[in-house]
Structure formats: C-alpha cells, structure tokens
C-alpha cells in the first residue's frame, strides 16, 4: 500500500521553490515508521527548474535511510520528516 498524504509545491521566491511529498506506506525494514518522503529544493535558471538539493528516505542504490542529495554527492543523516524540511531550507538558503 502507498497512499499520498501530502503533495505540495511552495514558491519561496520568484526563482526558488520547495517540493514536499509524503506517502503512507506499509511498515517494513525500509520504512519502519510507515512513511516515505521526499523534499526537493529547486532553483529556476536558464528557463528550467534545477535541483539544488533533495532529501528523502527512499531507497538509494538499495540502501534504506534518510539521505541528502547535493550535486554529485549523497550523504546519509538521521532525521525526521519535519527535520528534513528545516535542513533542506537551510541548504537552499546557503546556496547562491
């Protein structure tokens, strides 16, 4: 089972937006709390939206857990859905 709880795009500035998605999923070793989520911080440049960062708890190369995608890096970090929003806003704010 995978049911959408939240699918939201928030305009943060004329050229910045935050995409927030949350799903209710079956409890499993990959999703022990029964929630799957993803945040994307996007920047509009050259007529397209470009990803500055993404934080999610979706499998990455078959490895579970919350992780942060920035440029060509992936870093695992333990955080909740709410903490992930604060973290991605911080990353985006500090990216010019």
N, C-alpha and C positions, 0 to 999 in steps of 0.2 A: 504494500500500500504506500502511495506517495500522494499527499494532498497539499495543495497550495494553501498556505496560511497568509503569506504576505508577498506581494509582487509590486514594488514601488520604485518610481524614479523621482528623485528630488533634485531640482535645479538649485545649485548652491551659488552660482554666479552665472553671468552670461555665457561663459566658456567652460564651466565645470558642473558636473552632476554626479550624484551618488545613486547607484542601483542597488536595491536591497531586496533579497529574495529569501524566503523561509518556507520550508516544507515540513509537514508531519510525515514521518516515515516509521516503519516498523523498528522496534528496538532490536539492535544487533551489536556485535562487537565493533562494527564500524561506526554506528550511531547509538551509543549507549543511552543517550537521553531521548532518543526518538525524534531528533530534529536534524535536518540538513539545512545548511545555509550558505549564502554567498553574498559578498559585498563587492562592488566594483566602483572605483573612483575613476572617472573619465574626464578628459580634457579635450576641448574642441580646437583643432588645429588643421590647417590645410583642407578645409571643408569635410573633415571627418572626426568622429569621436575616437580618441586614442586612450587606451588603458594606462593609467599611471600605476595603479595597484589593484590587487584583488586579494581578498581574504575569504577563505572558505574552509569547510570541513569535509569536502567531497574527496573521494579517493584520488590520490595523486601518485601515479605510477604504482598503483595497487597498495599504497601505504595510506592508512587512515590517519585522521587527526587534523586539527586546525593548522593552517599554514598560510603564509603571506607570499604572494607573487609580486615581485617588482623587477622590471626589466627582464633580465635572463636569470634571476635568482629566485629560489624558493627556500623559505625558512619556516620551520615548524615552531609553533609557540602555543602554549596552553592558554586559552581564553574562551570566554563565553560569547554567545551571540551579541549581547549588549556591549561587552568589552571590545569585540571586533569592530563595532561601529565607531567607537571612540578612537581606536587605533588607526583605522583607515582614514578618518577625518584628519588625524594628526599627520599621517604620512602625506596626504594630499595637500594639506596646508603648508607643509615644509618643502613641497616640490614646486619649483618655478619653471 
